[in-house]
Structures are given as structure tokens and as C-alpha cells.
Amino acid sequence: MRCAQCGAEITHPARGRPRRYCGRACQARAYRARKDGAATERSFVDKAVPVPVDRDLVVRTAIRLADDEGLATVSMRLVAARLGTSTMSLYRHVSGKDDLVTAMVDTVLAEHRPPQPRATGWRALLEHEAREEWSLYRRHPWSLTALATTRPPLGRSVLETVDRFLSALPLDHRTALSVYLLVSGYVQGTAMMAVAEFEAVRDTGVSARGWWHDRLGRLAGAVGSNRYPWLTELATDPPTPADLEGWFDFGLRRVLDGIAAFLDPDDPREAHEPDGAGSGAPERRR
């Protein structure tokens, strides 16, 4: 295995995660390059037996590159370097960067798992779709950058994802799309924290617990003053990435509760706040 920055051979430890860089200097250079928005430079091509290159191999190689270093580092040149082929040869399989990213998103969205047979009704189906989207961003953090936009790559898998969601709601399509954006927006907003933490650990090597230990140490006076009781409690048990799952679950339930109140405002089991904008009850699909 070679260093992702300089190409030097790396000797991996017997235990623990494989190293991506040969030392802190290369790790710091890679971090600065990503921070500046520049692609990581590589002056090497792995010596390997050439393999036939097709569109699927190009796309999956780009996905692995994005998984390792983020979507900003994906370029035709670096994908070609990983494949050990020329940049121009890739244009036989993808028309350019936009086509490549669309195919990447289509491929990872195709990992979608269908709901359990017992999952019926709009709430169970929407919850399943939300959790699948959340899992997507945890497996492929770069996909959040590609999808959290008003101009997403409109490949087949993206269209099928939206269609499954809208089909689960007893609403006209425009209203259902608003509900979709509400749920997906919540998922993407929470995923921003998960992705930011993943990138921080990748770029700095400092864990969440280590970061909090350092910051709380600097705030020792505030922690012991009882001016912020919540901060004193936080100091005894700093948050970890695992806490994000609990926060996500809590928020998703509240979002679905709000949709339930919108769909059936007269149901006494659901708290309902009148819409100040005067939009009234949801329009049912005709």
C-alpha cells in the first residue's frame, strides 16, 4: 500500500486501521490541499497488472476515491491514475465530470434496501426512506455534497428515490414534494454533523473525545463556575459520534409527528399547531 499523498510505501501496523499516509507531514499536506479546494496531487501510478476498463470500473474507482478523500478530489486525471490508464481513455466510458458524478450517485443509491413486508402505511415507509438516506451519508459521506443541492444529479436512482417517497403519501404531488423536502432536509442537516466529524478525524487524526477533552480543559473556569450547568454535565460525559444516532432518532420522530398532524389535524392523538400562513388542510391526490 502507498501513501495517498506522496506515494511512498507504507508498512501497516499489525493491529488497528490501515494508515493512509506515511507520516504527519503528508497528512498535513493532504489536509491543506483539501481545505484550499485543490485536488490531492499524486506523482505515482501503482504498478499492477492492467485490467480491462469499462464504465462500471471507472465509476466504482471514482466512488472509492471519493470515499477516501472527498468528492472535491475526484477528477478524471486521478481516477485514471488509480486505474493505471490515460485520462483521455476514460472519455470512452463517461462524457465528463458531471456524467461521472451522476453515475456515482446512481450507483450508491442503488444500494437502497426495500422496506420490511410489515412496513405499511405512510409513516413506516417515510421512516424507512429517511433511515436509508441517513445510512447512505454514513457509508458515503461525499454523497451529501452531491445531493444536498437544488440541482442534484438527476439519474434514474434519484428519480426512483423521490418517486417511492411521493407514492407513499396521500397528497397531490406538489404538496407531497414539500413533505419530501422537509424530511430529506432534516436528514441532510443532521448528516452534515456526521460528515463534518468524519472529515475532521480523517484530516486531523483527532477523535471527537480528544477534541472535547481539549476544549473543556480550556473552559475549566466556566465548567466549575456553575454559570452553565449543562456545560458542567457535558464535561463529565462529552458527546461522541455515537450520540448522533440518538439525536437523529429523536428528531426524525418529531418530524414524522408533525407530518401526522398535518395529514390529520383533527386526530386528538396528534398535537397540531394551526398554520399561520392559512394554507389549510392538505390537498388530497385526485
C-alpha positions as CSV (number, residue, x, y, z in Angstrom):
1,M,0.0,0.0,0.0
2,R,1.3,3.5,-0.8
3,C,0.9,6.9,0.9
4,A,-2.1,8.7,-0.5
5,Q,-0.1,11.9,-0.7
6,C,3.5,11.2,-1.8
7,G,3.3,7.6,-3.0
8,A,5.8,6.1,-0.6
9,E,5.4,2.6,0.6
10,I,3.6,2.2,3.9
11,T,4.2,-0.5,6.5
12,H,0.9,-1.1,8.2
13,P,0.7,-2.0,11.9
14,A,-0.4,-5.5,12.9
15,R,-3.5,-4.1,14.6
16,G,-5.8,-1.1,14.1
17,R,-6.9,0.6,10.9
18,P,-4.7,0.8,7.9
19,R,-2.7,4.0,7.5
20,R,-3.4,6.3,4.6
21,Y,-0.3,8.5,5.0
22,C,3.3,7.7,5.6
23,G,3.6,10.4,8.3
24,R,2.1,13.6,9.8
25,A,3.8,15.8,7.2
26,C,1.9,14.1,4.3
27,Q,-1.3,14.0,6.3
28,A,-1.0,17.8,6.9
29,R,-0.2,18.5,3.2
30,A,-3.3,16.5,2.2
31,Y,-5.4,18.4,4.7
32,R,-4.2,21.8,3.4
33,A,-4.9,20.7,-0.2
34,R,-8.5,19.7,0.7
35,K,-9.0,22.9,2.7
36,D,-7.9,25.0,-0.2
37,G,-10.2,23.1,-2.6
38,A,-7.3,21.7,-4.5
39,A,-7.1,18.1,-5.7
40,T,-4.5,15.9,-4.0
41,E,-1.5,15.5,-6.2
42,R,-0.1,12.1,-6.9
43,S,3.2,11.5,-8.7
44,F,2.8,7.8,-8.9
45,V,0.7,5.1,-10.5
46,D,0.5,1.7,-8.7
47,K,2.4,-1.0,-10.6
48,A,-0.2,-3.6,-11.3
49,V,-1.4,-5.9,-14.0
50,P,-3.6,-3.9,-16.3
51,V,-7.3,-4.8,-16.1
52,P,-10.0,-4.1,-18.8
53,V,-11.6,-0.8,-18.1
54,D,-15.3,-0.3,-18.5
55,R,-17.8,2.3,-17.3
56,D,-18.7,0.3,-14.1
57,L,-15.0,0.1,-13.1
58,V,-14.5,3.8,-13.8
59,V,-17.5,4.7,-11.6
60,R,-16.6,2.4,-8.8
61,T,-13.0,3.6,-8.8
62,A,-14.3,7.2,-8.5
63,I,-16.5,6.1,-5.6
64,R,-13.6,4.6,-3.7
65,L,-11.6,7.8,-4.3
66,A,-14.5,10.0,-3.0
67,D,-14.9,7.7,0.0
68,D,-11.2,8.1,0.8
69,E,-10.7,11.8,0.2
70,G,-14.0,13.5,-0.6
71,L,-15.9,14.5,-3.7
72,A,-13.7,17.6,-4.4
73,T,-10.7,15.4,-5.1
74,V,-12.4,13.3,-7.8
75,S,-11.1,14.2,-11.2
76,M,-10.7,12.3,-14.5
77,R,-6.9,12.5,-14.0
78,L,-6.9,11.0,-10.5
79,V,-9.4,8.3,-11.5
80,A,-7.2,7.4,-14.5
81,A,-4.1,7.3,-12.2
82,R,-5.8,4.8,-9.9
83,L,-6.7,2.7,-12.9
84,G,-3.3,2.9,-14.3
85,T,-4.5,4.3,-17.6
86,S,-4.6,7.6,-19.5
87,T,-7.0,10.3,-18.7
88,M,-8.3,10.5,-22.3
89,S,-9.2,6.8,-22.3
90,L,-11.9,7.5,-19.6
91,Y,-13.9,9.6,-22.0
92,R,-14.8,6.4,-23.9
93,H,-16.9,5.5,-20.8
94,V,-18.0,8.8,-19.3
95,S,-18.5,12.1,-21.0
96,G,-17.0,14.2,-18.3
97,K,-17.0,15.0,-14.5
98,D,-20.8,15.7,-14.4
99,D,-21.6,12.4,-16.1
100,L,-19.2,10.6,-13.7
101,V,-20.8,12.2,-10.5
102,T,-24.3,11.3,-11.8
103,A,-23.2,7.7,-12.3
104,M,-21.5,7.6,-8.9
105,V,-24.7,8.8,-7.1
106,D,-26.8,6.4,-9.1
107,T,-24.6,3.5,-8.1
108,V,-24.6,4.3,-4.3
109,L,-28.4,5.0,-4.3
110,A,-28.9,1.6,-5.9
111,E,-27.7,0.1,-2.5
112,H,-31.1,1.0,-1.2
113,R,-32.8,-1.8,0.8
114,P,-36.5,-2.3,0.4
115,P,-38.7,-2.0,3.5
116,Q,-39.7,-5.0,5.5
117,P,-43.1,-6.5,4.3
118,R,-44.7,-5.5,7.6
119,A,-43.8,-1.8,6.9
120,T,-47.1,-0.5,5.6
121,G,-48.7,3.0,5.8
122,W,-47.1,6.3,5.0
123,R,-45.3,6.7,8.3
124,A,-43.4,3.4,8.2
125,L,-42.5,4.0,4.6
126,L,-41.2,7.5,5.1
127,E,-39.3,6.5,8.2
128,H,-37.7,3.7,6.2
129,E,-36.7,6.1,3.3
130,A,-35.3,8.6,5.8
131,R,-33.2,5.9,7.5
132,E,-31.9,4.6,4.2
133,E,-30.8,8.2,3.2
134,W,-29.1,8.6,6.6
135,S,-27.3,5.3,6.1
136,L,-26.2,6.4,2.7
137,Y,-24.5,9.5,4.1
138,R,-22.8,7.4,6.8
139,R,-21.4,4.9,4.2
140,H,-20.5,7.5,1.5
141,P,-20.1,11.0,3.2
142,W,-19.3,12.6,-0.2
143,S,-22.8,11.8,-1.5
144,L,-24.2,14.5,0.8
145,T,-22.3,17.2,-1.2
146,A,-23.8,15.8,-4.4
147,L,-27.4,15.5,-3.2
148,A,-27.9,18.5,-0.8
149,T,-28.4,21.0,-3.6
150,T,-31.2,22.5,-5.6
151,R,-29.5,21.0,-8.7
152,P,-28.9,17.3,-7.9
153,P,-27.7,14.8,-10.5
154,L,-31.0,13.6,-11.9
155,G,-30.1,10.0,-12.7
156,R,-32.5,7.1,-12.6
157,S,-31.9,6.2,-8.9
158,V,-32.5,9.7,-7.8
159,L,-35.9,9.8,-9.6
160,E,-36.9,6.4,-8.2
161,T,-36.0,7.6,-4.7
162,V,-38.3,10.6,-4.9
163,D,-41.0,8.6,-6.6
164,R,-41.0,6.0,-3.7
165,F,-41.4,8.8,-1.2
166,L,-44.2,10.6,-3.0
167,S,-46.1,7.4,-3.8
168,A,-46.3,6.7,0.0
169,L,-48.2,10.0,0.7
170,P,-52.0,10.5,0.1
171,L,-51.3,14.0,-1.2
172,D,-51.1,15.8,-4.5
173,H,-47.7,15.7,-6.0
174,R,-46.6,19.3,-5.2
175,T,-47.6,19.0,-1.6
176,A,-46.0,15.6,-1.3
177,L,-42.8,17.1,-2.7
178,S,-42.8,19.7,0.0
179,V,-43.1,16.9,2.6
180,Y,-40.2,15.0,0.9
181,L,-38.0,18.1,1.1
182,L,-39.0,18.5,4.8
183,V,-37.9,15.0,5.7
184,S,-34.8,14.9,3.4
185,G,-33.8,18.3,4.6
186,Y,-33.8,17.1,8.2
187,V,-31.8,14.1,7.3
188,Q,-29.3,16.1,5.3
189,G,-29.0,18.8,8.1
190,T,-28.2,16.2,10.7
191,A,-25.9,14.3,8.4
192,M,-23.8,17.5,8.0
193,M,-22.6,17.0,11.6
194,A,-21.8,13.3,10.9
195,V,-19.9,14.2,7.7
196,A,-18.1,17.1,9.3
197,E,-16.9,14.8,12.2
198,F,-15.8,12.1,9.7
199,E,-13.8,14.6,7.7
200,A,-12.3,16.2,10.9
201,V,-11.0,12.8,12.1
202,R,-9.7,12.0,8.6
203,D,-7.9,15.2,8.2
204,T,-6.5,15.8,11.7
205,G,-6.4,12.4,13.3
206,V,-8.1,13.9,16.4
207,S,-11.1,12.0,17.8
208,A,-14.3,13.7,19.0
209,R,-13.5,12.7,22.6
210,G,-10.0,14.1,22.2
211,W,-11.3,17.4,20.8
212,W,-13.8,17.8,23.6
213,H,-11.3,16.9,26.2
214,D,-9.0,19.7,24.9
215,R,-11.8,22.3,24.6
216,L,-13.3,21.5,28.0
217,G,-9.9,21.7,29.6
218,R,-9.6,25.3,28.3
219,L,-13.0,26.1,29.7
220,A,-12.2,24.8,33.2
221,G,-13.2,28.0,34.8
222,A,-16.6,28.1,33.2
223,V,-17.2,24.4,33.9
224,G,-16.5,24.8,37.6
225,S,-18.4,28.1,38.0
226,N,-22.0,26.6,37.7
227,R,-22.7,29.5,35.4
228,Y,-23.6,26.9,32.7
229,P,-24.9,23.8,34.5
230,W,-25.3,22.0,31.2
231,L,-21.6,22.5,30.4
232,T,-20.6,21.0,33.7
233,E,-22.7,18.0,33.0
234,L,-21.3,17.8,29.5
235,A,-17.8,17.8,30.9
236,T,-18.4,14.6,32.7
237,D,-19.6,12.8,29.6
238,P,-18.6,14.6,26.4
239,P,-20.6,13.7,23.2
240,T,-19.3,11.2,20.8
241,P,-20.2,10.4,17.1
242,A,-22.4,7.6,18.5
243,D,-24.7,10.2,20.1
244,L,-25.6,11.4,16.6
245,E,-27.7,8.3,16.1
246,G,-29.8,9.2,19.2
247,W,-30.2,12.8,18.1
248,F,-31.2,11.6,14.6
249,D,-33.8,9.2,16.0
250,F,-35.3,11.9,18.3
251,G,-35.6,14.5,15.5
252,L,-36.9,12.1,13.0
253,R,-39.8,11.0,15.3
254,R,-40.7,14.7,15.9
255,V,-40.7,15.4,12.1
256,L,-43.0,12.5,11.4
257,D,-45.2,13.6,14.3
258,G,-45.5,17.0,12.6
259,I,-46.4,15.4,9.3
260,A,-49.1,13.2,11.0
261,A,-50.6,16.4,12.5
262,F,-50.6,18.0,9.0
263,L,-52.2,15.0,7.4
264,D,-54.9,14.6,10.0
265,P,-55.3,17.8,12.0
266,D,-58.5,16.6,13.7
267,D,-56.8,13.5,15.2
268,P,-56.8,14.1,19.0
269,R,-53.7,11.8,19.3
270,E,-51.6,14.4,17.4
271,A,-50.6,17.8,18.6
272,H,-51.5,20.3,15.9
273,E,-50.5,23.9,15.6
274,P,-52.6,26.0,13.2
275,D,-50.8,27.1,10.1
276,G,-50.4,30.9,10.4
277,A,-49.9,31.2,6.6
278,G,-53.5,30.0,6.1
279,S,-52.6,27.1,3.8
280,G,-55.4,24.9,5.4
281,A,-55.7,21.2,5.2
282,P,-53.6,19.2,2.8
283,E,-55.0,18.7,-0.7
284,R,-55.6,15.0,-1.4
285,R,-54.4,13.4,-4.5
286,R,-57.0,13.2,-7.2
